[in-house]
Amino acid sequence: MNQTRLYLAYAAVGLIFVLVISVLAWAINTYDWGVALMLLAPFVVWGLIRLARALEGWAGG
């Protein structure tokens, strides 16, 4: 297992999580139709978890 690859994967996942969740929360809070995005939120989180697992597999962790 390459430690550099693992740390790079962790950093990428953290950055992606913060960006996606921030944009989603901002849209839910700002727009009237944003309330409908709350139905989409669990699927977004599920997709982010799948992405994190895939990146961990890529890093060999």
Summary of the structure (lengths in Angstrom):
residues: 61
radius of gyration: 14.2
end to end distance: 6.5
largest distance: 47.0
contacts: 148
relative contact order: 0.21
helix: 90%
strand: 0%
